[in-house]
């Protein structure tokens, strides 16, 4: 089904940050837009916010004053919800409350034309559940934008049990016409992004709880070696621990206490203490005036150490010590298997890696470690020595992200392409997790998961059946 014609009206219910952003997008695409909010003055405030944001674009030369004026002229403020009756598409962006949303859509259904599409921007509530009492749930769909809507590229188009395929295709095509990367998703807890992203936070918290490294060092590894835009601890501080913990707990309960989604007591304690992150001035880091940023722990460079040629993927030796990239076993276990001392390197994104973690088997000469650190420094890569821990940091995290992606694909939540696009454009991951797993090697990803599971016996590291089958078919 094709996208909506740009001469058709789009109505947005809710004029907060998200609703105003959606209204701006629709107007920028050429649609007449009706913006309504039940709170007095909210719609006016929302349009004023759009005006202010567009003025910044004009000031930077990214938009002309005439274009801005034309865009704003297409947004009409409604004083009565019945003013949305003319809309071909109605997008709701109000409070995340199931009962309130159901009541709203029951009213909207009686106002709009029989062929109008009703869409919710919910990020956490079942699309199927919101549509339950509608007379025509087949025209109801999720249209989940990411904040800020005019900037973030992704839109998850979520189909409930009753959603008509043509309706989902129309919303998908419309989102693309609005300049977005659209992905189809099934209405399941967390949809794609909020589900597949859970290991990014969970593994960092678990590694910190296990005292493998402190938050600053873990953040440095996942950004400097993994290529993620923001470390998990800094990101949780930005989101707010009350919000992030609530999402984790919600997904955990929704999947009947599936161990992969188990929340962290460490994060709960921050919530209990009121240390919610940036908005409270304290989270994992302090944001009060004069607070110094936490410094990661890097290994010092010994200029007198022997010069060696270092490869970030391993596959070389230093004085009889094998240097390999981790595949989930500990360095001690690998040393026993090889009959020689071992250094394991963590996973890195080869282009632009600025730091790498490593671990060592027992009885390793300090001169060997010094040579490794010096060789890395020659490549402008800093080194972090970690305890001899299975999977280290980046490899373990990426393996868990990939595992969740394979599980979601197997359950029909989204295609491999949709999942990869969702994570790249919804949360700015450097690579889609399934694409990344194929690059690393699916057998290596499986070895990492099995290696961590064999030592912890924690069912959260249970490999997805689809991943095992993919490895078997290679």
N, C-alpha and C positions, 0 to 999 in steps of 0.2 A: 504494500500500500504506500502511496506517495505521501510526502510531507504536506502539512497544511499550507494552503495558499496564504501568501503574506497579506492579503486583503481581509483575511478572517480575523475576528477579534479573539484575543487571549485575555482571560481574566485571572488575576492573582489575588488570592485571599490571604491576608496577612502582609503587613507592610514593614515588618522588621528588616534586619540586615539581609536575611535570605530572600524574603518576599520581594523587597525592593530590587535586589540584584536580579532576580528572575524577570521582574517587570522590565528592567533596563535591557536585558538580553532580548526579550521578545520585541520590544520597541526598536532596538537596534537592527533587528532582522526585518523591520518594516511593518510589523503587526500593529493595528490599533490595540491599545492595552487599557483595561479597566482595573484599577488598583483599589481594593477595598480592605478596610480594617475595622473591626468592631469597636475599637477604642477611639474615643474622640481625639482628633488631632494626629493620630498615628499615621494615617495615609499622607497627610500634608508633610509630616516629619520625614516619612520615607522618601517622598519625591524630592524634598529639599536635600536629602542625603545623596540622591542620584545626581542632582544638579551640582552639588559640591564636588563629587567625584569626577564628573565629566569636565568641570572647570579646570581641574588639575591636568586632564588630558589635553585640553586646549592650550593651557600654559606651557606644556611640554612639546607642543606642536604635533601631537598624535591625533588630534581631531580639530576640525575647523569649528568656529563659532556657529556657522550656519547649520552644520551637521548636528551639533549639540542642540540647537534650538528646535530643529525638526524632530529629533528623537524625543525631547521632552514634550513637544506638542502632541505626540502620539499617545502619551500616557494621561488618561483621564481619571480623576479621583472620583470614587463613588461614595455617596453619602448613605446609600441604602443597598443592602445585599441584593435586592431584586434587580439592581442595575447591571448585574452580571448575566442576566438572562440571554443577552445577544451573543454570548461567547460560544465559540466552537471548541475551545479548550479552556478548562478551568484548572488552575494549579493551586493547591492549598499549601500554605507554608505557615501554619499556626503552631500552637503549643503541642508538644509530644504527649498527647493524652488520648487514649483509644476512644473513650466515651464521647469526648468533645468532637473528635474527628467524625465519628459515626453520625452524630447529630447534625453536624454541618453538611455532610454529603447527602443525608436524607432530605434536608431542605433544598440543597442545590439540585438534586435529581428532579424535584417537582417544578423547578424554575426554568431550567435550560431546555433546549431542543432535544428531541429523542436521539439524535445522532451526535450530540456533543460529547466530547471526551472529558472524563473527570480524572484528575491526577493528584496524587499526594506526593509531597516532598519528604515524607517521613524517612528518617535515617535508621529507625530501630523497630518500628511497629509492623507487624505482619500486614501486608497489603491485602491478603485474603481475609484477614480478620476485620479490617476497616470496611471492606465491601460486603460483609456478611448479610446485612439487612437491606441492601439495595434491591430494587425491583429488577434492575438491569446491571448486575455486577460485571457483565462481559465488557462494558465500556469503561471500566475502572482500571487504573494502572498506576504503578509507582514511577515517579520522575524525580529521582534523587540527585540533586545538584550538590556540589561541594563548595564550602565557604572560602573565599568570596566567589559567588556565582559568576560574576563577569570575568573573573581571572582564571579560576580553576577549570581545566579542560574537560573533565569527566562528567558524564551523566549516566547513572545506572537506570536503565529502563526495566522495571520490575513487574513481572507478570504473576498475578495471583492465580489461584486454582481456576477461577471463572473468566479470567481476562481473555478476550478475543485476540487471536494472533494478529489480525489485521490492525487492531487498535494499537498493540505494542509496536508493530512495524511502522505505523504512522507517527507515533511519538518518537521512535528511534530516528526516523528520517527527518522529523522536525527539529530534533536536537542537533542533528548534523547540520541542518540548514542554519541553525543559530551559531554555528562555528564550534560545536563541541565534538568530543570523542564520545560516542555513545556505545554502551555495551548492554546486551540483554542479560538479565539475571532472573532467577526463580525466587519467589518470595519464601525465603528461609531466614532464620535469625542471623542478622549481620549482613545479609545480602552477600556481595563479594568482598568489598573493601574492608568493612568492619569485622568480617570473619577472618579473612586471610591475613590481615595485619596483626592479629592477636599475638603470634609468636615473636614479633619484633619487640614488643614490650615484655612479654612473659619470659623469654630466654634471658634478656638483659637483667630482669629482676631476679631470676633464678641464679644466674652467674654471680650476681652481687651477694645474694643470700648465701651462696656456697663459698664466698670470700675469695673468688678467683681474681677479682679486681674491683676497684672502687668505681663509682659512677663516671667520674671524669675520664678515667682510662678506658672504660668500656665505650663511652661516647666517642672518644678519639679513635678507637679501633674501627667502630662501625661507620664512621664518616671518612677517616683517612685511609683505611684499608678497604672497607666495603663499598664506599662511594655513596652512602646514604646522605641525604642533604642535611639532616639533623639527627643527632644521637637520640636514642630512646629516652634517656633520662631528661635531657633538655626538652624533648618533645612532650613528655608527660607533664613536665613543669608548665609548658606552654598551654597544653590542653586544659590542665587542671586535674589534680588527682581525684577529686570528687567525681568529675565527669568520666575520666578514664577508668577508674575503678568500677563505677556503676555500669559502664558498658561491658567490662570484663565479667562482672558478676551476672549481668543480664544474659550474655551469650552462654556462660557456664550453665545457668539454670535452664535456659531455653533448650540446650542440648542434653538435658537430663544428667548433669554433672559429668559430662565428658571430660576426662583428665587433661586433654590438650588445652582446654580453656580455663583451667583452674586459676583463680585470682591469687594475688600475692599478699601474704600477711604483712610484708614490708610496706607495701603501698597502703594497705588498710591502716597501718599505724600512722602513716603520714596524714591520712584523712582524719583519723581520730584526734591527732594533735592539732588539726587546723592548718597544717602546712600543705596548702593546696597548690603551691607553685607560684608562678609570677603574680597572680592576682592577690595572693596573700603576703607576698614578699619573701616567702621561704618555701622551698620544696626540697628536692635533692640538692639544689643550689640556693644561695642567698641572693636576693634581688634588692636588698636595702641599699640606701645611699652609701657609697664608699666600699661596698662589698667587692672583694677580689674574686675573679673567676677561679674555680678549682683547676689545678694543674694536673694533667695526666702524668703518670710515672714512666719515664723513658730511661733506657739503659745508657750509662755514660760511655763515651767513645774513648778507647785507649789508643792514642796515636802510635804507640810502640808495637801494637799488635801486628801480626803478619798480614800482608795484603793478599786478598783472595777475590776471585770473581764470583759474585753472588747472583743466583737466579731465584726470583720470588716464588717460582713453582717447585723449588727443590731439585732433586736429582743430581746432587754433587756431594763431594766429601771434603772434610777439613781434618787433616791429620788422622785419617782412619775413622772419623766420625761421619756417619751417613746423615745427610740433610734431606728431608723429605717434606712434602706437603701433607698435612694431616688427612687421614681418611677415617677418623673416629676412634682408633685405638690410642692408648697412651703411648708416650715415648718409651716408657719402661717395657711395655708389651712388645713394641716393635723391636726394641733392642734384643729382647729374648728371642724373637723370631729370626732376626738377622744374625745374631751372634756377634754384634758389635754395638758400640754406643750410638745413640740417635738424637738428632735435633729435629723437631717437627715445626714446620712453619704453618701459620694460619692462612686461610684463603685471602687473597687480595684481588682487587680490580687492577689489572696490570697497568692500564693507562692512568697515570697521575696518582698512584698509591704513594702516600707520604709516611706511612707507618705500617708495621707488621708485628704481630705477636709470635712468640715462639715458646716452646717448652723443651725440656731436656730429660734424657734418661739419667739414671744415677751415675755417680763417679765420673763425671765429665770434666776434663781439664778446663780450668778457667781461661786458659790461653785460646782454646777453641771458640768459646763464647765470645771472647774479646775480638777474635778475627771475624766472626760472623757479624758482630755489631759494627765493626769498622767497615766491612765490605758493604753492608747495607747503607751506612752513612755516605760512602762514596757514590751511591746511587740516590742520595738525598732522601733516604728512607730511614726513619727513626725506628728503634727496636723496643719492644716491650716483652720482658721475660715473665711468663705466667707459670703457675704451678703445673705439674704434669697432669693435665685435665683432658678428658675425652672430647674431641671435636673443637677444642679451643673456643674462640668467640665468634668470628665472622662465619666460619664454616658451619658451626652448629646452628647459628641463627638462620642462615640461608637455607640449610637443609630442612629446618622446621617450617620455614615459610613455603618452601617447595612442597613439602609433605602436605601441608594444609591446602595448597593449591590443587594438588593431585586429588585429595579427598573431595574437595568442592567440585572439581570437574567430574569425578566418578558419580557424584550424587546429582549431577545435572543442574547444579546451581549456575554454571556458566561454562562456555567453551574455553579451551586453552587460550585462544586468542583473546577472548573477552576478559579472562582472569588476568592475563599479562597486561593488557591495556588498562584495566581497572587499577592495577597497582602502580603502573608507571604514571598514569595521568590523574589518578585520584589522590595518591599520597606521595607522588614524585620519587618512587623507587628507581634506582639506576638501571634496573632491568626487570622484566617480568619474571616471577619466580619459576615458572615452568621453562621458559627460555633459558634462564640462568642455570637451572638444573641440568638441562641438556648440554649446556656449554661446559659445565664442570664434569659431567658424566653421570648418568643416572645411577650406575652401579656404585660410584663413589658416594653419591648422596645417600643411597641405601646403606652402604657400609657405615657412614657416619651415624645414621639413626640407629642401626643395629648395635654399633659400638657403644653409644651412650646408653642404650637400653640394657645391654648385657651387663653393664657396671651398676646402673641405678635401679634396674627392674621397675622403673617408673613407666606406667602405661601411656603417659603422654608422648613417649618416643616410639610408640607403635607405628610402624611404617604403613602407609596407605596401601591397600590391596592393589590399586591401579598402578602404583609405583613399582611394586614387586612384579606385577605382570609385565609392565613396560621393560623392566630389566631382563626378565626371562625371554622376552621376544627380541632382544638386541642380538 
